[in-house]
Amino acid sequence: MLKTLAAIIFSCIFLPAFAGNVAIYVSPSGKGNGSKQSPTTLQKAIAMLPNLKKENPKGTITIFFNSGDYYLDQPIKINSQNGGTKDLQIVFKALPNSYPVISGGKEITMHGNHILSAPVQNADSIRPYDLYIHGKRAIRARTPNIDHYFTLGKVTSVADTQHTLRFTQQFQIPPHVFKTLSALPPAALHKVWFNMYHKWDNTIHTIDSLNTTDTSFYSTATLLGDWALIGKPSLYYVENYAAALDTANEWILDDDTIKYIPAENIKEQVGVIPVLEKLLLIQGDSSIPVENILFDGIAFKYCNYNFNGYQSYQAAQQIDAAIMIDNARNVRFNHCEIAHTGQYAIWLRKGVQHCEIANSYLHDLGAGGIRVGETVIRDNKTQWTFGNKIDNCIIHCGGLDFPSAVGVFVAQSGNNIISHNDVGDFRYTGISVGWVWGYAFSPSINNKIIYNHIHHIGWGVLSDMAAIYTLGKATGTEVSHNRINDVYSYDYGGWGLYADEGTSNIVMEKNLVYHTKTGGFHQHYGKDNIIRNNIIAFNKKFQAQFSLIEKHHSLNFKHNIILADSGYFLQGAWQKGNITLDSNCYWNLHNDHVIFIQSTGSYSANPINYSTLKEWQRNSAKDLHSFMADPQFVNAQDFNFNFKNNSIIKKIGFEPFDVHAAGVRGDKQWKELAKLPKAEIERFDSSVSRNMLQ
């Protein structure tokens, strides 16, 4: 009887589009049976899926979304019971001209004079780290204010002899900040966070105590590695104390009350705090993966990272994502939006294969954009993540809470395609591929990083970064047809293409790289890499670097055009390294009789000599078919890298390529969205000018 009744109900709810297909309609205020005329709620529609699968084992079940905000009190969960199969697709789709938003946020209304406030329920368990006003992230109250930093002065470190990697560090701070902190009662002092930007990472810890003799504070922590020990040079700020709340659009969580200074003289302001830590969980298991899911035209917004400090680790790899996917096949996100997160946007984590994120807009991210694969290599290969595609996405404005996060972070994963994306406005690295330091086995092979535009990376606040960063053995991996510009680190290491720690058997070709701090290309150490047919131009210190001498053949550097207006063309151990350089065209806009190379004998060693091109060729017996000549660009200074004629480049075997093919495809509106706002570029330039060490 119950089965019959259920069948009658389902026949009323679902509207078949054609044989084997089922449609459900939802709206934020849905109270109906799921028909187009009487939509139901999203939660009820998802609850119906297991029975619908039994009744409809083949075809398509589509949940159609009307416009509006779909507030969640728990994450959406898709598993083998309610997910798709090889024969059945589950679709979550926006209706035409609708804009549905799946939200993990909660509205609050603040009141007051000058400083507005509102209570936050369950603040101790939520520990919100972000507040949004009119859909924009407000600024956690800090000293100094946004985009400004203190420079780390005196620092001492004392190791705990009883506990490995446990240190107490003492940091000297400006007298006026010390005076403010010393006035706090102990309970308030212990809630103050200091956020230290050091090397390629950041650390957020609390203060243990103050030292009145030299205006310093102490902090004790167990580190994840000796590289996480904070030292000079570093930038930092302090936050989460009442006196830091001193300018418009700043906020603070004071116990269970949010306090906010509005930009206008108003007495009431509505804001949104993220309360959920996840928006969507897709979780199959190793024997029954979730399959055949499509999200089309859905926005996912407002996701909280339950904050309790942060211990440094490269690429913010300890930070998860608003959307988590495990053990899945053929899951696709198309024309979706993910925004206002406290962590990464989406993570294709364990056992995720043949999935795709396409034509989607990821922005305003507490950490990075997309993670692919884990940082461990599982014994069971069916649990490996591989064969996924990220195509034609805009991935902007990340690292806002955790600056070491990456736009696209591929760890132990191979056979992926990262193509035609626009990745920009990150504090660390644009695209990172590989997670093995050295020459041990790596599954990160046959990856294609092609036709991406990667730009405005670094902000001059972290170091040892790149637009495209690679690690470990990478046989079959191709990095080509990418356009890279504006990569500026704080200290060392702002590169365009960076073959780090054992990168091997990779091909980097037909890339355009310009306006970086340290160089368009750098190989730390690696084996048998091919760097060819690239345009490397207008980089601040050097155009290309090579660091570590090894017995094996390290790289082949041929058929490249290197254009300079300052600095050296080459820097490092090129002369003594087992490398092949030849058939390159070099040109300096200001003088063709410049110092060509700053040579070093080994990694991080002081320069041993400076040579012109002719001296370099004579002394090294390398670059013998290379020359100094104007490559005949139409107007390189205005970034027109087309050629007036091919007479020069033919001599080095250079093959012209379309530098404008990189980046997103689509209509004018989509391409315009991929351009950073002028105000954001001005903020980036200002930060670089103010903070970057020369």
DRENKENU-478818 format. One record per residue: residue in three letters; x, y, z of N, C-alpha, C in turn. Coordinates in steps of 0.2 Angstrom, whole numbers, plus 5000, padded with zeros to 4 digits. Example, Ala and Ser with C-alpha at 12.3 -4.5 7.8 and 13.67 -1.06 7.14 Angstrom:
// DRENKENU-478818
ALA506649725039506249785039506649845039 SER506449895035506849955036506450005039 
END
This chain:
// DRENKENU-478818
MET500449945000500050005000500450065000 LEU501050065004501450125005501850134998 LYS502050084995502350084989501950114983 THR501250094983500750124979500650194980 LEU500550214986500450284988501050324986 ALA501650304987502250344985502250354977 ALA502050294974502050304966501550354964 ILE500950364968500450414966500750484968 ILE501050494973501350554975501950574970 PHE502350534968502850544963502550564957 SER502050534955501750554948501450624948 CYS501250644954501050714955501550764955 ILE502150744958502650794959503150804953 PHE503250754949503750754944503450754937 LEU503750804933503550814926504050784921 PRO503850734918504350704913504450744907 ALA505050754906505250794900505150754894 PHE505350694895505250634890505450574893 ALA505250514890505350454893505950444896 GLY505950424903506550404907506750464911 ASN506550524909506750584912506250614917 VAL506550644923506050664928506350734930 ALA505850784931505950854933505650864940 ILE506050904944505750934950505951004950 TYR505451044953505551114953505651134961 VAL506151184962506251204969506251284969 SER506051304975506151384976506351394983 PRO506651444985506851454992506251454997 SER505651474995505051474999504551414997 GLY504851364993504351314991503951274996 LYS503351264995502951234999502451174996 GLY502651174989502251134985502451064984 ASN502251034979502350954977502950944973 GLY503251004970503850994966503651004959 SER503051024957502951034950503151104948 LYS503151124942503351184940502851244943 GLN502251224944501751274946501851274954 SER502051224957502051224964502751194967 PRO503251234966503951204968503951184976 THR504451144977504551114984505251154986 THR505451134992506151154994506651114992 LEU507251134992507851104989507951044994 GLN507951045000508050995005507550935003 LYS506950955002506450895001506550864994 ALA506750904989506950874983507550824983 ILE508050844987508650794988508350734992 ALA507950744997507750685000507350634996 MET507050654990506650614986507150574981 LEU507750594981508150564975508250484976 PRO508350454982508450384983507850344980 ASN507250364982506650324979506650334972 LEU506750404969506750414962507250374958 LYS507850364961508250314958508050244957 LYS507650224962507450154961506850154956 GLU506450204955505950204951506150224943 ASN506750254943506950284937507750264936 PRO507950204935508650184935509050214929 LYS508750234924509050264918508750324916 GLY509150364913508950434911509250494915 THR508750544916509050604920508450624925 ILE508750644931508350674936508550744936 THR508150794935508350864935508050904941 ILE508350934945508150984950508251054947 PHE507651084945507651144942507551204948 PHE508051254948508051304953507751364950 ASN507251394954507051464953507551514957 SER507551574955507951624958507851624966 GLY508351654969508351664976508851634980 ASP508951644987509451624991509151564995 TYR509551504994509351444997509751435003 TYR509551455009509951455015509951385018 LEU510551365019510651295022510751295029 ASP510551245033510751235040511251175041 GLN511351145035511851095035512051085028 PRO512651055026512851055019512451005015 ILE512351015009512050975004512550905004 LYS512250845004512650785004512350744999 ILE512850724994512750684989513150624990 ASN512850564989513250494990512950444985 SER513150384986512950334982512250314982 GLN511850334987511150324988510750374984 ASN510950434984510550484980510950514974 GLY511550494973511950524967511750484961 GLY512150504956511950464949512350404948 THR512250374943512550304941512750314934 LYS513050264931513250264924512650274919 ASP512150254922511550254917511050304919 LEU511150344925510650394927511050454929 GLN510850514926511250574928510750614933 ILE511050644938510750694942510950764941 VAL510450804939510650874937510350924942 PHE510750974944510551024948510551084943 LYS510051114941510051164935509651224937 ALA509951284935509551344936509051354930 LEU508451374932507951394926508251444922 PRO508051454916508251514912508151574915 ASN508651624915508551694918508551694925 SER508651634929508651634936509351634939 TYR509351654945510051664948509951634955 PRO509951564956509951534962510651534966 VAL510551544973511151554977511051504983 ILE511551454983511551404989512051444994 SER511751455000512051505004512151465011 GLY512751475014512951455021512951515025 GLY512751575023512751635027512151645031 LYS512151695036511651715040511651785041 GLU511051815039511051895040511051915047 ILE511351965049511351995055511152075054 THR510852105059510752175058511052215064 MET511552255062511952295067511652365068 HIS511652385075511352445076511852485081 GLY511852555081512252595085512452655082 ASN512852695085513152755083513852755082 HIS514152765076514852765074515052685074 ILE515052655079515152585079514552545080 LEU514352505075513752465075513852395078 SER513352365081513552295084512852255083 ALA513052185084512452135084512752075087 PRO512352045091512551975094512551925089 VAL512951875090513051815086512951755090 GLN512451715088512251655092512751605090 ASN512951565095513451515095514151535092 ALA514351595094514951625092515551575093 ASP515551545099516051505101516151445097 SER515651415094515651355090515751375083 ILE515451435081515551455074516251485073 ARG516451525077517051565077517151595070 PRO516651645068516751675061517351715060 TYR517651705054518251745053518151795047 ASP517551795045517351845039516651875041 LEU516551935038515951975038515852005031 TYR515252005029515152035022514552085023 ILE514752145019514252205019514152215011 HIS513552215010513352225003513752174998 GLY513852115000514152064996514852074995 LYS515152115000515952124999516252105006 ARG516752085006517152065013517352125016 ALA517152125023517352185027518052165030 ILE518352205033519052195035519152185042 ARG519452135044519552115051519952175054 ALA519752205060520152255062520852235064 ARG521352275061522052255062522452325062 THR523052315065523552365065524252335062 PRO524552375057524252425054523652405049 ASN523352455046522752445042522852405036 ILE522352395032522352345026522952365021 ASP523252315019523852325014524452355017 HIS524452375023525052395026525252345031 TYR525952345033526252295037526852325041 PHE526952295047527552305050528152265047 THR528752285047529352245046529652215052 LEU529752145052529952115058530652135059 GLY530752155066531452185068531752125071 LYS531952135078532352085081531852025083 VAL532151965082531851905083532351855086 THR532151815091532551765094532151705095 SER532451645095532151585095532451535100 VAL532051505104532351455109531951395108 ALA532351335107532051275106531851235112 ASP531351205112531151165118531551095118 THR531951085123532351025122531950965124 GLN531350965126530950905128530450885122 HIS530350935117529850925112530150945105 THR530150895101530450915094530050965090 LEU530351015087530051065083529651115087 ARG529751115094529351165098529851215100 PHE529551275098530051335099529651395103 THR529951435107529751495109530051545106 GLN529751595102530051645098529851715102 GLN530351765101530251825104530251875098 PHE529751915098529751965092529652035095 GLN530152085093530052155095529552185090 ILE529152235094528652265090528652345091 PRO528352385087528452455088528152475095 PRO528452525098528252545105527552565105 HIS527252595100526552615101526052555101 VAL526252505097525852445098525952415104 PHE526552405107526752375113526352415119 LYS526252475118525952515123525152495123 THR524852495118524152475117524052405120 LEU524552355118524452285120524552275128 SER525052315130525152305137524552335142 ALA524152375139523552405143523052355143 LEU523052295139522552245139522552205145 PRO521952185148521952135153522252065150 PRO522452025154522751955152522251915147 ALA521651915149521151875145521151905138 ALA521151975137521052005131521751995127 LEU522252005130522951995127522951925124 HIS522751875127522851805124522351795118 LYS521951845117521451835111521751875105 VAL522351915106522651945100522951895096 TRP522851905089523251865085523751905081 PHE524351875080524851905076524851865069 ASN524851895064524851865057525551885054 MET525951835054526651845051526751815044 TYR526951855039527051835032527851815032 HIS528051755031528751735031528851685025 LYS529351695022529551655016528951645011 TRP528751585010528151575006527551555009 ASP527451575016526951555020526751615025 ASN526251595029526051635035525851595041 THR525951625046525851595053525351645057 ILE524851615060524351655064524351625071 HIS524651655076524651635082524451685087 THR524351665093524151705099524851725103 ILE524751775107525351805111525251775118 ASP525851745120525951715126525951765132 SER526451815131526551865136527051925133 LEU527051975136527452035134528152035138 ASN528652065135529252085138529352165138 THR529252185144529252265145529952295144 THR530552255144531152285144531352305137 ASP531052265132531252285125530652285120 THR530052305123529452305119529352245114 SER529352185117529252125113528752085116 PHE528552025112528051975114528351915113 TYR528151865117528351795116527751755113 SER527851705109527351655107527751585106 THR527351535108527651465108527151425104 ALA527551385100527151335095527551275093 THR527251225092527551165089527451175081 LEU528051175078528051185070527951115067 LEU527751125060527651065056528351045053 GLY528751095053529451085050529951135052 ASP530551125051531051185053530951245049 TRP530751235043530651285038530051335040 ALA529651315045529151355047529351405053 LEU529951395055530251445060530251515057 ILE529951565061529851635058530551665059 GLY530751695053531351735054531351795049 LYS531851835049531951895044532151875037 PRO531951915032531451965033530751945033 SER530251975036529551955036529152015038 LEU528552015035528052065037527552035042 TYR527152085045526652055050526152115052 TYR525652095055525152135058524852105064 VAL524452145068524152115074523352125073 GLU522952085076522252095075521852065081 ASN521252075081520752045086520852085093 TYR520852145093520852185099520452245098 ALA520152275103519652335102520052395099 ALA520652405101520952475099521152465091 ALA521152405088521252405081520652425077 LEU520052425080519452445076519452525076 ASP519752545070519852625070519752655063 THR519452615059519352645052518752615049 ALA518452645044517852625041517952555038 ASN517452515038517352445035517752395039 GLU517952415045518352365049517752335054 TRP517952275056517452245061517952195066 ILE517552185071517952135076517352095080 LEU517552035081517151995085517351995093 ASP516952035097517152045104516651995108 ASP516951935110516651885113516051865108 ASP515451875110514851855106514551905102 THR514951965101514652025098515052045092 ILE514752055086515152085081515052165081 LYS515652195081515652265080515952295074 TYR515652345071515752365064515752435063 ILE516252465060516252535058515952545051 PRO515452575050515152585043515552635039 ALA515452635033515852685029515452755028 GLU514752745030514352805030514052815037 ASN513752875038513552895045512852865045 ILE512752805047512152765047512052735054 LYS511452715056511352685063511152615062 GLU511052585056510852515055511252495049 GLN511452425049511752395044511652325044 VAL511452295038511352225038511952195035 GLY512252145038512752105035512652035035 VAL513151995033513051925032513751895035 ILE513651845040514151805042514051735040 PRO514651705037514551635035514551585042 VAL514051545042514051495048514151425046 LEU514151405040514251335038514951325036 GLU515351275038515951265036516051225029 LYS515451195027515451165020514751185017 LEU514751185010514151195007513951135003 LEU514351095001514251034997514750984998 LEU514450925000514850865001514650804996 ILE515150794991514950734987515450674989 GLN515150624992515550574995515350504993 GLY515650474988515550404987516050364991 ASP516150304989516650264993517050224987 SER517550184989517950164985517650104980 SER517150074983516850024979516250054975 ILE515950104977515350134974515450204974 PRO515750234969515850304968515250334966 VAL515150404968514650444965514750454958 GLU514250454954514450464947513850514943 ASN514050544938513650574933513150624937 ILE513550674939513150734942513350794939 LEU512850834938512950904934512650954938 PHE513051014940512851074943512851124937 ASP512351154935512351204930511951264932 GLY512351324932512051384933511951404940 ILE512251364945512151374952512651414955 ALA512551454960512951494964513051464971 PHE513651464973513751434980514151494984 LYS513851514989514151574993514151575000 TYR514551605003514651615011514751545014 CYS515451535015515651475019516151495024 ASN516051475030516551495035517051445036 TYR517651465038518251425041518251435048 ASN518151385052518051385059518751405062 PHE518951465063519551485064519851485071 ASN520451455072520751445078521551455077 GLY521751495073522451505072522651465066 TYR523251475064523551445058524251425058 GLN524451365057525151345057525351345050 SER525951375048526151375041526251315038 TYR526051305031526151255027526051275020 GLN526551255016526551275009525851265005 ALA525651315001525051314997524451305002 ALA524451325008523951325013523551255012 GLN524051205012523751135011523351105016 GLN523351135022522951115028522251135027 ILE522151185023521451215022521051175017 ASP520451165019519951125015519551165010 ALA518951145008518651185003517851185005 ALA517551235002516851245003516451185000 ILE516751164994516451104991516951044991 MET516750994994517250934995516950874991 ILE517450844987517250784983517750734984 ASP517450674985517850614986517550554983 ASN517950514980517650454976517150464972 ALA517250504966516750524962517050514954 ARG516550504950516750504943516250544939 ASN516450584934516050624929515550664933 VAL515850704938515450764941515650824938 ARG515150864936515350924932515050984935 PHE515351044935515151104937515151154931 ASN514651174928514651214922514251284924 HIS514551334922514251404923514051414930 CYS514451394935514351404942514751454944 GLU514551474950514951534954515051504961 ILE515651514963515851504970516251564973 ALA515951594979516151654981516051664989 HIS516451704991516451724999516551665003 THR517151635002517251575006517851595011 GLY517851555016518451565021519051515019 GLN518951475014519451425013519451415005 TYR519751365002519751354995519051344993 ALA518951354986518251354984517951274983 ILE518451234980518251164978518851124978 TRP518751064981519251014981519050944978 LEU519350924973519350864970519850814974 ARG519650784979520150764984520350684983 LYS519950644985520250574985519750534980 GLY520150494975519750454971519350484966 VAL519550554964519050584960519350584952 GLN518950564948519250544941518650574936 HIS518950604931518550624925518050674927 CYS518150714931517750774933517950834930 GLU517450884929517650944926517351004929 ILE517651064929517451124932517551174926 ALA517051194923517051234917516651294917 ASN516851344914516451414912516251434919 SER516551434924516351454931516751514934 TYR516451544938516751604941516851594949 LEU517551594951517751584958518051644960 HIS517851674965518151734967517951754975 ASP518351804977518251824984518351754989 LEU518951734989519151664992519651674998 GLY519451645004519851655009520551615008 ALA520551565005521151525003521151524995 GLY521251474992521351464985520751454981 GLY520851434975520251424970520051344970 ILE520451304966520351234965520851194968 ARG520751144972521251094973521051024970 VAL521650994967521550934964522050884967 GLY521750824970522250774973522450784980 GLU522650734983522950744990523650754990 THR523950764996524650774997524950704999 VAL524550654999524850585000524750544994 ILE525150494993525050444988524750374991 ARG524150364989523850304992524050244989 ASP524150184993524350124990523850094985 ASN523150104986522650084981522650134976 LYS522750124970522750164964522050184962 THR521550144964520850174963520650234967 GLN521050244972520950304976521350364974 TRP521750354968522050414966521550464962 THR521750524962521350574958521750584952 PHE521350584946521750594940521250604934 GLY521450634929521050644923520450694923 ASN520550744927520050794928520250854924 LYS519750904923519850954918519551024921 ILE519951074921519751144923519851184917 ASP519251214915519251244908518851304908 ASN519151364906518751424904518451454910 CYS518851444916518551474922518951544924 ILE518651584928518951644930519051634938 ILE519651634940519851614947520151674950 HIS519851724953520151784955520051794963 CYS520551834965520451864972520451814977 GLY521051784978521151734984521651744989 GLY521751704993522151714999522051765003 LEU521351785004521151845008521251825016 ASP521151765018521251745024521951705025 PHE522051665020522651625020523051635014 PRO523551685015523851715008524351665005 SER524551605008524951555004524551515000 ALA523851524999523451474995523551494988 VAL523351444984523551444976522951444972 GLY522951474966522351484962522151414960 VAL522551374957522451304956522951264958 PHE522851214963523351174967523251104965 VAL523751074961523651004959524250974963 ALA524050924967524550894971524750824968 GLN524650764971524850704969524350674964 SER524350704958523850694953524050704946 GLY523850664941524150664934523550664929 ASN523750674923523250674917522750724918 ASN522850784921522350834921522450884916 ILE521950924914522050974909521751044913 ILE522251094913522051154916522151204910 SER521551224907521651264901521151324900 HIS521351374897520951434896520651464902 ASN521051464907520751494913521151564914 ASP520751604918521051674920521151674927 VAL521751664929521951654937522351724939 GLY522051754943522351824945522151844952 ASP522651884955522451924961522551874967 PHE523151844967523351794973523951814976 ARG524051804982524651824986525251784986 TYR525151714983525651674982525751644975 THR525451594973525651564967524951554963 GLY525051564956524451554952524251484951 ILE524651434948524551364947525151324950 SER525051284954525551234957525351164955 VAL525851134953525751064951526351014953 GLY526150964957526650914960526750924967 TRP526950874971527050874978527550824980 VAL528050814976528650774978529250824977 TRP529650824983530250864983530850814981 GLY531150824975531650774973531450734967 TYR531750674967531750624961531350564963 ALA531050564969530650504970530050494966 PHE529650434966529050424962528550484963 SER528250504957527750554958527250534953 PRO526550534955526050524950525850584946 SER526150644947525950704944526250704937 ILE526050664933526250664926525750674921 ASN525950694915525450704909524950754911 ASN525150804915524650864916524750914910 LYS524250944908524251004903524051064906 ILE524551114907524351184909524451224903 ILE523851234900523951264893523451324892 TYR523651374889523151434887522851464893 ASN523251474898522951514904523251584904 HIS522951624907523151694908523251694916 ILE523851704918524051704925524351774927 HIS524051814931524251884932524151904939 HIS524551964941524451994947524451944953 ILE525051924954525251864959525751894963 GLY525651884970526151904975526051964979 TRP525852014976525652074980526252104984 GLY526852074983527452094986527452084993 VAL527152024995527052015003527351945005 LEU527351895000527651835001528251814996 SER528651764997529251754993529251684990 ASP529651664986529751594983529151574980 MET528951614975528251604971528351604964 ALA527751584961527751594953527051594951 ALA527051614944526351604941526251534940 ILE526751494938526651424937527251394941 TYR527051344946527651314950527551244949 THR528151204948528151134947528651104952 LEU528451044954528851004958528950934956 GLY529450894957529550824956529550804948 LYS529550734947529550704941528850724938 ALA528950744931528250764928528250744921 THR528450684919528550654913527850664909 GLY527850694903527350704899526950774900 THR527150814905526850874907527050924903 GLU526550964901526651024896526351084899 VAL526751134899526651204901526751244895 SER526151264891526251294885525651344884 HIS525851394879525351444877525051484883 ASN525351494888525151534894525351604893 ARG524951654896525151724896525251744903 ILE525851764905525951774912526251844913 ASN525951884918526251954919526151974926 ASP526552014929526452044935526451994941 VAL527051974942527251924948527751954952 TYR527551984958528052014962528051994969 SER528651964971528751934978528951994983 TYR528951974989529152024994529952024994 ASP530251964995530951954995531151924989 TYR531451864989531751824983531151784980 GLY531251774974530851724970530151744968 GLY530151794964529451814960529551794953 TRP529451734951529551704944528951694940 GLY529051694934528451674930528351594929 LEU528851564927528951494926529451464931 TYR529251424936529751404941529751324942 ALA530251294939530451224939530851214946 ASP530451194951530751184958530951114959 GLU531251104964531451034968531250974964 GLY531750964959531650894956531250894950 THR530950954947530550954941530950924936 SER530650864933530950834927530550814922 ASN530850814916530450794910529850834908 ILE529850894909529350944908529550984902 VAL528951004898529051044892528751114894 MET529151164893528851234894528951264888 GLU528451284884528551314877527951354875 LYS528151404871527651454868527251484874 ASN527651504879527351554884527551624883 LEU527151674885527351744886527451754893 VAL527951784895528051804902528451874903 TYR528051914906528351984907528152014914 HIS528552064916528452094922528452054928 THR528952024930529051984936529652014940 LYS529652004946530252034950530851994949 THR530951934949531551894949531751864943 GLY531251844939531451814932530851784929 GLY530851784922530351744919530351674919 PHE530951644920531051574921531551564926 HIS531451504930531951484935531951414936 GLN532551374935532551304937533051304943 HIS532751274949533151264955533551204954 TYR533251144953533551084951533051044948 GLY533351004943532850954939533250914934 LYS532950884930533250844925532850844918 ASP533250854913532950844906532350884905 ASN532350944907531750984905531951024899 ILE531351044895531451074889531051144889 ILE531451194889531251264889531351294882 ARG530851304878530951324871530351364869 ASN530551404864530051444860529651494865 ASN529951514870529551564874529751634873 ILE529351684875529551754875529551774882 ILE530151794884530251814891530551894891 ALA530151934894530252004893530152044900 PHE530552094900530452154905530452134912 ASN530852084914530852064921531352104925 LYS531152114931531552164935532252154936 LYS532452094939533152084941533552034936 PHE533251984934533551944929532951914924 GLN533151894918532651864914532551794915 ALA533151754916533051684917533651664922 GLN533451614927533951594932534051514931 PHE534651494933534751424934535151414940 SER534951374945535351374952535751314953 LEU535551254953535951204956536251154951 ILE536951144951537351104947537251034949 GLU537050984944537050914945537350874940 LYS537550814941537950774936537550764930 HIS536850754931536450734925536350794921 HIS536050784915535850844911535250874914 SER535250944915534750974919534151004914 LEU534351044909533851064905534151084898 ASN533651094893533751124887533451184886 PHE533851244884533551304884533651334877 LYS533251324872533351344865532751384862 HIS532951424857532451454853531951504857 ASN532251534862531851584866532051654864 ILE531551694865531751764864531751804871 ILE532251834872532351864879532451934878 LEU531951974881531952044880532052084886 ALA532552124887532652164893532652234893 ASP532452264898532552344899532852354905 SER533052304909533452314915533752244917 GLY534152244922534452184925534852144920 TYR535052084922535452034918534951994914 PHE535251964908534851914905534851854908 LEU535451824911535451764914535851774921 GLN535651734926535951734932535951664935 GLY536551644938536651584941537151544939 ALA537051474939537651424938537551404931 TRP537351444926537351424919537951394916 GLN538551424918539151414915539351344916 LYS539351324923539551254925539051204925 GLY538451224924537951174924537951124918 ASN537651064919537551014913536951034909 ILE536951084905536351114902536551134895 THR536051134891536151154884535751224882 LEU536151274880535851334878536051344871 ASP535651364867535851384860535251414856 SER535351444851534851474846534351514850 ASN534551564854534151614858534251684855 CYS533751724855533851794853533751834859 TYR534351874861534351924866534351994864 TRP533952034868533952104866533852154872 ASN534152204873534052254878533852314874 LEU533252344876532952404873533452464873 HIS533852464878534252524879534952524877 ASN535252464877535952454875536152384874 ASP536452374868536552304866537252284869 HIS537652324872538252314875538252304882 VAL537752264885537652264892537952204895 ILE538052204902538252144905537652084904 PHE537852034901537451984899537251934905 ILE537751914909537551854914537951874920 GLN537651864926537951864932538051784934 SER538651764934538751694935538951674942 THR538651624945538851594951539051524950 GLY539451504955539751434955539351384957 SER538851394962538451344965537851384968 TYR537351344970536651374972536751424978 SER536451484978536551534983537251564984 ALA537651544980538351574980538351644978 ASN538851684980539051744978539251744970 PRO539151794966539351804959540051794959 ILE540351754954541051744953541251784947 ASN540851804942541051844937540451874933 TYR540551924929540051954925540251954918 SER539851944913540151934906539651964901 THR539951994896539552004890539351944886 LEU538851954881538651894878539251864874 LYS539751894871540251874868540751834872 GLU540851864878541251834883540951774886 TRP540351774887539951714889540051654884 GLN539951674878539951614873540651594872 ARG541151634873541851614872542051564879 ASN541851584884542051554891541651494892 SER541051484890540651434891540551384886 ALA540651404880540551364874539751344873 LYS539351394876538651384875538351444872 ASP537751434870537351494866537751514860 LEU538151464857538551484851538151504845 HIS537551484844537151504838536651564841 SER536751584847536251644849536551704847 PHE536151764848536451824846536051884849 MET536351944849535952004852535752034846 ALA535052044845534752074840533952094842 ASP533752144839533052164840532552114836 PRO532152084840531752024837531152054833 GLN531052124833530652154828529852144830 PHE529752154837529052154839528752224837 VAL528152224836527752284834527852334839 ASN527752324845527852374850527852334857 ALA528352304859528352264865528252304871 GLN528452374871528452414877527652424879 ASP527252424873526552424874526152354874 PHE526652304875526352234876526052204869 ASN526252234864526152204857526652164855 PHE526652094856527152054854527052014848 ASN526652044843526652024836527352044833 PHE527452014827528052034824527952074818 LYS528452124817528352164811528652124805 ASN529152084806529352034801529651974805 ASN529751924801530051864804530751854803 SER531151904800531851894798532251864803 ILE532251894809532651884814532451814818 ILE531851804819531651744823531751684819 LYS531751684812531951634808532651604809 LYS533051644811533751624812533851584818 ILE533351584823533451544829532951494829 GLY532551484824532051434823531451444828 PHE531351504829530751524833530051524829 GLU529551484832528951484829528451534832 PRO528151574828527751624831527051594834 PHE526851614839526151594842525751654844 ASP525151634845524651684846524651704854 VAL524851754856524951774863524251794866 HIS523751804861523151824864522651764864 ALA522851704863522451644863522351624870 ALA522851644875522851624882522251664885 GLY521951634890521451654894520751634892 VAL520251664895519551634894519251644887 ARG518851604885518451604878517751624880 GLY517451654875516651664876516551734874 ASP515951754876515651824874516051874877 LYS515851934875516251994878516152004885 GLN515551994888515452004895515851954899 TRP515951894897516351844900517051864900 LYS517351894895518051914894518151974898 GLU517652024898517652084903517752064910 LEU517352014912517351994919518051964921 ALA518451944916519051914918519551974919 LYS519452034917519852084918519752114925 LEU520352114929520252144936520052214936 PRO519652234941519452304941520052354942 LYS520052414939520552454939520752474946 ALA520252474951520452494958520852434961 GLU520752374959521052314962521752314959 ILE521852334953522552334950522952394954 GLU522652444955522952504958523152484966 ARG522752444969522952414976523552374975 PHE523552324970524052284969524752324968 ASP524752364963525352404962525552444968 SER525052474972525252514978525552464983 SER525352404984525552354989526252334987 VAL526352324980527052304978527552364979 SER527352424977527752484978527952494985 ARG527452484990527552494997527952445001 ASN527852374999528052325003528652285000 MET528752284994529252234991529952264992 LEU530352214994531052234995531352234988 GLN531852274987532152284981532652234979 
END
